[in-house]
Amino acid sequence: MENFSELVRLRRSMRKFTDEQLTPDEVTTLLKSALMAPSSKGKHAWHFVVVDDKEMLQTLAGVKTVGSDWLGGAPLAIVVVGDPAESDVWIEDASVATTILLYQAEDLGLGACWVQLRERFSPDGTPSDAIVRELLNIPEPLQPLAIVAVGHKGMERKPFNEDRLLWEKVHVDKF
């Protein structure tokens, strides 16, 4: 990638992947980037659970009423988990790490998309984060925040159209 601005323009959510597996080097690069993400007071209030088991990916695809069914087609998922005991801003720290994963995937030429877990529910009304905690043996008080699916792109997406920028959402000096 030539520069970050180009990376931001090109990164689009990818929900279709080829069957090609990620290489160990690609997975390591993704995780290194997440581990280097900025965090409040250098607390690094996050953990990452790497999932490449097809059955588990299919199970994780059902943790939400909508917006996760495509997860079963991903070759890899990284569950981003925050630690409220480590930092009162664990949500922000884990969100930054999630964003870093999304951009690192694009920089590697891979596709990625995130699945929100916090404040979401399964079809039977069970909190999605509780389901993920149980499935992956995540101990309390750790909180699953998001799942980032990563794989080789299975479709083409046009770069972000800058004509759609919402400049009316920018305020200078005062709201």
Buried (B, 14 or more C-beta within 10 A) or exposed (E): BEEEEEBEEBBBEBBBBEEEEBEEEBBEBBBEBBEEBEBBEEBBBBBBBBBBEEEBBEBBBBBBBEBBBBBBBBBBBBBBBBBBEBBEBBBBBBBBBBBBBBBBBBBBEBBBBBBBBBEBBBEEEEBBBBBBBEBBEBEEEBBBBBBBBBBBBBEEBEEEEEEEEEEEEEEEEEE
